[in-house]
Amino acid sequence: MNLTIPLIALIVGTYALRIAGPALRTRITISPRIDRVMNTSVAVVFVALVATSSLLVGKDFAGFAAPIGVTVAGILAWRKAPFVVIVIAAAATTAGLRWIGVN
């Protein structure tokens, strides 16, 4: 099967969507209510993604080390720590807990 045509279609579609956002931003006005709902929905989807990826490995529970590491990252992000500090602290927390036997 030749994947060149679907690949080109995906490239063109992705480029068109990326250009459409900035091009249409000045032409379309969104009500404040819709803007608030969209901002809230982004946060909800992000929290669901973080919860799913930190609590599950496949279809099984990931253990307690990963959620605790994510919690440390969340607290540091809330406290406006630098991104590198957040990543290193979360990874160190998770690795340290796994090293002492907390799965």
DRENTORKOL-3810 file (N, C-alpha, C; in nm, 4 decimals):
REM DRENTORKOL-3810
@n.u->0.0841; n.v->-0.1182; n.w->0.0000; ca.u->0.0000; ca.v->0.0000; ca.w->0.0000; c.u->0.0884; c.v->0.1242; c.w->0.0000
@n.u->0.0540; n.v->0.2181; n.w->-0.0827; ca.u->0.1307; ca.v->0.3403; ca.w->-0.0936; c.u->0.0780; c.v->0.4422; c.w->0.0082
@n.u->0.1651; n.v->0.4841; n.w->0.0970; ca.u->0.1254; ca.v->0.5777; ca.w->0.2019; c.u->0.1604; c.v->0.7225; c.w->0.1693
@n.u->0.2073; n.v->0.7468; n.w->0.0503; ca.u->0.2486; ca.v->0.8822; ca.w->0.0160; c.u->0.1304; c.v->0.9781; c.w->0.0121
@n.u->0.0217; n.v->0.9388; n.w->-0.0514; ca.u->-0.0948; ca.v->1.0267; ca.w->-0.0633; c.u->-0.1579; c.v->1.0560; c.w->0.0726
@n.u->-0.1837; n.v->0.9555; n.w->0.1568; ca.u->-0.2373; ca.v->0.9889; ca.w->0.2908; c.u->-0.1411; c.v->1.0751; c.w->0.3725
@n.u->-0.0109; n.v->1.0514; n.w->0.3583; ca.u->0.0872; ca.v->1.1305; ca.w->0.4312; c.u->0.0842; c.v->1.2758; c.w->0.3859
@n.u->0.0781; n.v->1.2977; n.w->0.2566; ca.u->0.0705; ca.v->1.4348; ca.w->0.2048; c.u->-0.0598; c.v->1.5018; c.w->0.2500
@n.u->-0.1703; n.v->1.4257; n.w->0.2508; ca.u->-0.2982; ca.v->1.4817; ca.w->0.2963; c.u->-0.2903; c.v->1.5226; c.w->0.4431
@n.u->-0.2260; n.v->1.4422; n.w->0.5264; ca.u->-0.2095; ca.v->1.4782; ca.w->0.6672; c.u->-0.1200; c.v->1.6006; c.w->0.6845
@n.u->-0.0158; n.v->1.6098; n.w->0.6041; ca.u->0.0731; ca.v->1.7256; ca.w->0.6120; c.u->-0.0017; c.v->1.8529; c.w->0.5742
@n.u->-0.0754; n.v->1.8471; n.w->0.4621; ca.u->-0.1501; ca.v->1.9647; ca.w->0.4168; c.u->-0.2586; c.v->2.0019; c.w->0.5182
@n.u->-0.3309; n.v->1.9019; n.w->0.5716; ca.u->-0.4358; ca.v->1.9286; ca.w->0.6700; c.u->-0.3812; c.v->1.9895; c.w->0.7974
@n.u->-0.2699; n.v->1.9373; n.w->0.8448; ca.u->-0.2087; ca.v->1.9909; ca.w->0.9658; c.u->-0.1627; c.v->2.1348; c.w->0.9436
@n.u->-0.0988; n.v->2.1590; n.w->0.8307; ca.u->-0.0526; ca.v->2.2942; ca.w->0.8005; c.u->-0.1703; c.v->2.3907; c.w->0.7884
@n.u->-0.2787; n.v->2.3456; n.w->0.7232; ca.u->-0.3968; ca.v->2.4310; ca.w->0.7069; c.u->-0.4589; c.v->2.4662; c.w->0.8423
@n.u->-0.4677; n.v->2.3691; n.w->0.9324; ca.u->-0.5230; ca.v->2.3971; ca.w->1.0651; c.u->-0.4331; c.v->2.4914; c.w->1.1441
@n.u->-0.3021; n.v->2.4779; n.w->1.1300; ca.u->-0.2106; ca.v->2.5644; ca.w->1.2040; c.u->-0.2155; c.v->2.7076; c.w->1.1522
@n.u->-0.2384; n.v->2.7232; n.w->1.0238; ca.u->-0.2489; ca.v->2.8568; ca.w->0.9656; c.u->-0.3863; c.v->2.9178; c.w->0.9944
@n.u->-0.4913; n.v->2.8346; n.w->0.9985; ca.u->-0.6284; ca.v->2.8842; ca.w->1.0163; c.u->-0.6458; c.v->2.9533; c.w->1.1510
@n.u->-0.5808; n.v->2.9053; n.w->1.2541; ca.u->-0.5960; ca.v->2.9655; ca.w->1.3862; c.u->-0.5571; c.v->3.1120; c.w->1.3900
@n.u->-0.4316; n.v->3.1432; n.w->1.3605; ca.u->-0.3929; ca.v->3.2852; ca.w->1.3613; c.u->-0.4645; c.v->3.3685; c.w->1.2552
@n.u->-0.4949; n.v->3.3081; n.w->1.1405; ca.u->-0.5603; ca.v->3.3845; ca.w->1.0333; c.u->-0.7035; c.v->3.4218; c.w->1.0699
@n.u->-0.7730; n.v->3.3338; n.w->1.1395; ca.u->-0.9132; ca.v->3.3598; ca.w->1.1719; c.u->-0.9323; c.v->3.4249; c.w->1.3084
@n.u->-0.8302; n.v->3.4348; n.w->1.3872; ca.u->-0.8424; ca.v->3.4893; ca.w->1.5231; c.u->-0.8957; c.v->3.6323; c.w->1.5227
@n.u->-0.8551; n.v->3.7113; n.w->1.4250; ca.u->-0.9006; ca.v->3.8500; ca.w->1.4199; c.u->-1.0373; c.v->3.8637; c.w->1.3538
@n.u->-1.0825; n.v->3.7638; n.w->1.2824; ca.u->-1.2098; ca.v->3.7724; ca.w->1.2099; c.u->-1.3274; c.v->3.7159; c.w->1.2885
@n.u->-1.3005; n.v->3.6301; n.w->1.3820; ca.u->-1.4074; ca.v->3.5648; ca.w->1.4574; c.u->-1.4014; c.v->3.6139; c.w->1.6018
@n.u->-1.5157; n.v->3.6551; n.w->1.6540; ca.u->-1.5212; ca.v->3.6938; ca.w->1.7946; c.u->-1.5937; c.v->3.5854; c.w->1.8731
@n.u->-1.5378; n.v->3.5541; n.w->1.9846; ca.u->-1.5938; ca.v->3.4502; ca.w->2.0713; c.u->-1.6481; c.v->3.5195; c.w->2.1960
@n.u->-1.7661; n.v->3.4782; n.w->2.2362; ca.u->-1.8251; ca.v->3.5395; ca.w->2.3551; c.u->-1.7428; c.v->3.5032; c.w->2.4785
@n.u->-1.7448; n.v->3.5870; n.w->2.5797; ca.u->-1.6684; ca.v->3.5584; ca.w->2.7010; c.u->-1.7100; c.v->3.4264; c.w->2.7670
@n.u->-1.8376; n.v->3.3940; n.w->2.7575; ca.u->-1.8853; ca.v->3.2684; ca.w->2.8172; c.u->-1.8232; c.v->3.1472; c.w->2.7474
@n.u->-1.8223; n.v->3.1492; n.w->2.6146; ca.u->-1.7630; ca.v->3.0387; ca.w->2.5388; c.u->-1.6132; c.v->3.0318; c.w->2.5646
@n.u->-1.5478; n.v->3.1456; n.w->2.5725; ca.u->-1.4049; ca.v->3.1490; ca.w->2.6015; c.u->-1.3754; c.v->3.0881; c.w->2.7380
@n.u->-1.4585; n.v->3.1189; n.w->2.8378; ca.u->-1.4416; ca.v->3.0629; ca.w->2.9727; c.u->-1.4638; c.v->2.9123; c.w->2.9717
@n.u->-1.5661; n.v->2.8666; n.w->2.8976; ca.u->-1.5936; ca.v->2.7226; ca.w->2.8887; c.u->-1.4780; c.v->2.6504; c.w->2.8195
@n.u->-1.4238; n.v->2.7106; n.w->2.7148; ca.u->-1.3115; ca.v->2.6476; ca.w->2.6446; c.u->-1.1879; c.v->2.6404; c.w->2.7334
@n.u->-1.1607; n.v->2.7454; n.w->2.8082; ca.u->-1.0466; ca.v->2.7422; ca.w->2.8996; c.u->-1.0654; c.v->2.6368; c.w->3.0080
@n.u->-1.1857; n.v->2.6253; n.w->3.0591; ca.u->-1.2137; ca.v->2.5234; ca.w->3.1604; c.u->-1.2019; c.v->2.3836; c.w->3.1020
@n.u->-1.2506; n.v->2.3648; n.w->2.9807; ca.u->-1.2437; ca.v->2.2320; ca.w->2.9194; c.u->-1.0996; c.v->2.1909; c.w->2.8929
@n.u->-1.0133; n.v->2.2852; n.w->2.8599; ca.u->-0.8715; ca.v->2.2531; ca.w->2.8417; c.u->-0.8131; c.v->2.2022; c.w->2.9733
@n.u->-0.8466; n.v->2.2675; n.w->3.0823; ca.u->-0.7966; ca.v->2.2239; ca.w->3.2126; c.u->-0.8497; c.v->2.0863; c.w->3.2494
@n.u->-0.9760; n.v->2.0603; n.w->3.2204; ca.u->-1.0358; ca.v->1.9304; ca.w->3.2525; c.u->-0.9700; c.v->1.8189; c.w->3.1717
@n.u->-0.9495; n.v->1.8422; n.w->3.0430; ca.u->-0.8845; ca.v->1.7410; ca.w->2.9591; c.u->-0.7414; c.v->1.7173; c.w->3.0056
@n.u->-0.6704; n.v->1.8241; n.w->3.0425; ca.u->-0.5338; ca.v->1.8091; ca.w->3.0906; c.u->-0.5279; c.v->1.7293; c.w->3.2210
@n.u->-0.6176; n.v->1.7586; n.w->3.3131; ca.u->-0.6217; ca.v->1.6837; ca.w->3.4394; c.u->-0.6554; c.v->1.5366; c.w->3.4139
@n.u->-0.7491; n.v->1.5101; n.w->3.3235; ca.u->-0.7837; ca.v->1.3715; ca.w->3.2911; c.u->-0.6651; c.v->1.2984; c.w->3.2290
@n.u->-0.5907; n.v->1.3664; n.w->3.1427; ca.u->-0.4731; ca.v->1.3056; ca.w->3.0816; c.u->-0.3666; c.v->1.2749; c.w->3.1853
@n.u->-0.3417; n.v->1.3693; n.w->3.2735; ca.u->-0.2418; ca.v->1.3481; ca.w->3.3785; c.u->-0.2856; c.v->1.2352; c.w->3.4714
@n.u->-0.4116; n.v->1.2331; n.w->3.5097; ca.u->-0.4603; ca.v->1.1279; ca.w->3.6000; c.u->-0.4512; c.v->0.9908; c.w->3.5343
@n.u->-0.4901; n.v->0.9829; n.w->3.4082; ca.u->-0.4859; ca.v->0.8539; ca.w->3.3394; c.u->-0.3428; c.v->0.8051; c.w->3.3230
@n.u->-0.2533; n.v->0.8938; n.w->3.2836; ca.u->-0.1161; ca.v->0.8500; ca.w->3.2593; c.u->-0.0390; c.v->0.8235; c.w->3.3878
@n.u->-0.0782; n.v->0.8857; n.w->3.4971; ca.u->-0.0043; ca.v->0.8616; ca.w->3.6212; c.u->-0.0644; c.v->0.7498; c.w->3.7055
@n.u->-0.1896; n.v->0.7191; n.w->3.6858; ca.u->-0.2531; ca.v->0.6156; ca.w->3.7680; c.u->-0.2576; c.v->0.4780; c.w->3.7029
@n.u->-0.2439; n.v->0.4728; n.w->3.5709; ca.u->-0.2594; ca.v->0.3454; ca.w->3.5012; c.u->-0.1364; c.v->0.3119; c.w->3.4179
@n.u->-0.1004; n.v->0.1849; n.w->3.4193; ca.u->-0.0018; ca.v->0.1301; ca.w->3.3278; c.u->-0.0734; c.v->0.0181; c.w->3.2549
@n.u->-0.1077; n.v->0.0412; n.w->3.1299; ca.u->-0.1934; ca.v->-0.0531; ca.w->3.0585; c.u->-0.3317; c.v->-0.0454; c.w->3.1179
@n.u->-0.3765; n.v->-0.1569; n.w->3.1733; ca.u->-0.5067; ca.v->-0.1582; ca.w->3.2399; c.u->-0.4940; c.v->-0.1800; c.w->3.3905
@n.u->-0.3721; n.v->-0.1758; n.w->3.4392; ca.u->-0.3467; ca.v->-0.2009; ca.w->3.5806; c.u->-0.3090; c.v->-0.0715; c.w->3.6530
@n.u->-0.3270; n.v->-0.0734; n.w->3.7838; ca.u->-0.2901; ca.v->0.0400; ca.w->3.8679; c.u->-0.1389; c.v->0.0566; c.w->3.8661
@n.u->-0.0906; n.v->0.1781; n.w->3.8525; ca.u->0.0526; ca.v->0.2053; ca.w->3.8400; c.u->0.1261; c.v->0.1964; c.w->3.9725
@n.u->0.0556; n.v->0.1916; n.w->4.0813; ca.u->0.1192; ca.v->0.1939; ca.w->4.2118; c.u->0.1137; c.v->0.3345; c.w->4.2689
@n.u->0.1775; n.v->0.3539; n.w->4.3815; ca.u->0.1685; ca.v->0.4823; ca.w->4.4499; c.u->0.2829; c.v->0.5777; c.w->4.4175
@n.u->0.3932; n.v->0.5274; n.w->4.3625; ca.u->0.5088; ca.v->0.6134; ca.w->4.3380; c.u->0.4802; c.v->0.7178; c.w->4.2300
@n.u->0.4208; n.v->0.6780; n.w->4.1198; ca.u->0.3941; ca.v->0.7726; ca.w->4.0103; c.u->0.2945; c.v->0.8813; c.w->4.0506
@n.u->0.1808; n.v->0.8469; n.w->4.1134; ca.u->0.0908; ca.v->0.9549; ca.w->4.1549; c.u->0.1526; c.v->1.0509; c.w->4.2571
@n.u->0.2375; n.v->1.0007; n.w->4.3443; ca.u->0.3035; ca.v->1.0889; ca.w->4.4408; c.u->0.4012; c.v->1.1817; c.w->4.3687
@n.u->0.4731; n.v->1.1298; n.w->4.2689; ca.u->0.5616; ca.v->1.2133; ca.w->4.1885; c.u->0.4857; c.v->1.3209; c.w->4.1132
@n.u->0.3698; n.v->1.2853; n.w->4.0580; ca.u->0.2862; ca.v->1.3835; ca.w->3.9885; c.u->0.2332; c.v->1.4873; c.w->4.0865
@n.u->0.2005; n.v->1.4451; n.w->4.2071; ca.u->0.1544; ca.v->1.5390; ca.w->4.3094; c.u->0.2649; c.v->1.6384; c.w->4.3457
@n.u->0.3870; n.v->1.5889; n.w->4.3589; ca.u->0.5005; ca.v->1.6781; ca.w->4.3862; c.u->0.5155; c.v->1.7785; c.w->4.2723
@n.u->0.5046; n.v->1.7310; n.w->4.1476; ca.u->0.5141; ca.v->1.8210; ca.w->4.0320; c.u->0.4021; c.v->1.9248; c.w->4.0333
@n.u->0.2820; n.v->1.8816; n.w->4.0679; ca.u->0.1696; ca.v->1.9750; ca.w->4.0734; c.u->0.1883; c.v->2.0822; c.w->4.1791
@n.u->0.2380; n.v->2.0424; n.w->4.2941; ca.u->0.2613; ca.v->2.1397; ca.w->4.4018; c.u->0.3692; c.v->2.2394; c.w->4.3613
@n.u->0.4764; n.v->2.1884; n.w->4.2991; ca.u->0.5831; ca.v->2.2792; ca.w->4.2561; c.u->0.5367; c.v->2.3717; c.w->4.1440
@n.u->0.4537; n.v->2.3209; n.w->4.0539; ca.u->0.3995; ca.v->2.4065; ca.w->3.9476; c.u->0.3086; c.v->2.5133; c.w->4.0064
@n.u->0.2308; n.v->2.4747; n.w->4.1043; ca.u->0.1420; ca.v->2.5708; ca.w->4.1714; c.u->0.2240; c.v->2.6799; c.w->4.2409
@n.u->0.3390; n.v->2.6405; n.w->4.2946; ca.u->0.4269; ca.v->2.7361; ca.w->4.3620; c.u->0.5155; c.v->2.8116; c.w->4.2626
@n.u->0.4943; n.v->2.7879; n.w->4.1330; ca.u->0.5645; ca.v->2.8561; ca.w->4.0234; c.u->0.7148; c.v->2.8304; c.w->4.0248
@n.u->0.7515; n.v->2.7042; n.w->4.0466; ca.u->0.8916; ca.v->2.6651; ca.w->4.0385; c.u->0.9324; c.v->2.6554; c.w->3.8916
@n.u->1.0605; n.v->2.6667; n.w->3.8615; ca.u->1.1061; ca.v->2.6505; ca.w->3.7231; c.u->1.0764; c.v->2.5092; c.w->3.6719
@n.u->1.0528; n.v->2.4997; n.w->3.5409; ca.u->1.0121; ca.v->2.3729; ca.w->3.4811; c.u->1.1146; c.v->2.2623; c.w->3.5057
@n.u->1.2424; n.v->2.2951; n.w->3.4933; ca.u->1.3468; ca.v->2.1941; ca.w->3.5135; c.u->1.3421; c.v->2.1406; c.w->3.6563
@n.u->1.3195; n.v->2.2271; n.w->3.7512; ca.u->1.3095; ca.v->2.1855; ca.w->3.8916; c.u->1.1890; c.v->2.0933; c.w->3.9107
@n.u->1.0786; n.v->2.1262; n.w->3.8463; ca.u->0.9575; ca.v->2.0435; ca.w->3.8580; c.u->0.9834; c.v->1.9040; c.w->3.8048
@n.u->1.0419; n.v->1.8949; n.w->3.6858; ca.u->1.0670; ca.v->1.7644; ca.w->3.6240; c.u->1.1648; c.v->1.6825; c.w->3.7065
@n.u->1.2726; n.v->1.7441; n.w->3.7502; ca.u->1.3731; ca.v->1.6695; ca.w->3.8285; c.u->1.3160; c.v->1.6260; c.w->3.9624
@n.u->1.2416; n.v->1.7121; n.w->4.0293; ca.u->1.1836; ca.v->1.6751; ca.w->4.1589; c.u->1.0819; c.v->1.5623; c.w->4.1445
@n.u->0.9974; n.v->1.5691; n.w->4.0408; ca.u->0.8982; ca.v->1.4627; ca.w->4.0207; c.u->0.9669; c.v->1.3307; c.w->3.9889
@n.u->1.0666; n.v->1.3353; n.w->3.9013; ca.u->1.1385; ca.v->1.2123; ca.w->3.8657; c.u->1.2148; c.v->1.1564; c.w->3.9852
@n.u->1.2787; n.v->1.2446; n.w->4.0620; ca.u->1.3534; ca.v->1.1991; ca.w->4.1791; c.u->1.2603; c.v->1.1412; c.w->4.2848
@n.u->1.1455; n.v->1.2021; n.w->4.3040; ca.u->1.0490; ca.v->1.1506; ca.w->4.4014; c.u->1.0008; c.v->1.0125; c.w->4.3609
@n.u->0.9617; n.v->0.9982; n.w->4.2344; ca.u->0.9133; ca.v->0.8686; ca.w->4.1867; c.u->1.0229; c.v->0.7639; c.w->4.1939
@n.u->1.1430; n.v->0.7988; n.w->4.1477; ca.u->1.2541; ca.v->0.7028; ca.w->4.1501; c.u->1.2921; c.v->0.6659; c.w->4.2931
@n.u->1.2950; n.v->0.7656; n.w->4.3817; ca.u->1.3289; ca.v->0.7382; ca.w->4.5210; c.u->1.2276; c.v->0.6469; c.w->4.5884
@n.u->1.1009; n.v->0.6708; n.w->4.5629; ca.u->0.9982; ca.v->0.5847; ca.w->4.6214; c.u->1.0070; c.v->0.4425; c.w->4.5664
@n.u->1.0337; n.v->0.4300; n.w->4.4379; ca.u->1.0481; ca.v->0.2956; ca.w->4.3801; c.u->1.1745; c.v->0.2274; c.w->4.4316
@n.u->1.2792; n.v->0.3060; n.w->4.4568; ca.u->1.4038; ca.v->0.2491; ca.w->4.5065; c.u->1.3881; c.v->0.1918; c.w->4.6475
@n.u->1.3054; n.v->0.2593; n.w->4.7307; ca.u->1.2866; ca.v->0.2077; ca.w->4.8658; c.u->1.1763; c.v->0.1030; c.w->4.8737
@n.u->1.1152; n.v->0.0736; n.w->4.7587; ca.u->1.0189; ca.v->-0.0374; ca.w->4.7566; c.u->0.8741; c.v->0.0004; c.w->4.7434
@n.u->0.8436; n.v->0.1283; n.w->4.7373; ca.u->0.7041; ca.v->0.1700; ca.w->4.7173; c.u->0.6760; c.v->0.1581; c.w->4.5694
@n.u->0.5830; n.v->0.0739; n.w->4.5360; ca.u->0.5539; ca.v->0.0518; ca.w->4.3946; c.u->0.4450; c.v->0.1333; c.w->4.3500
END
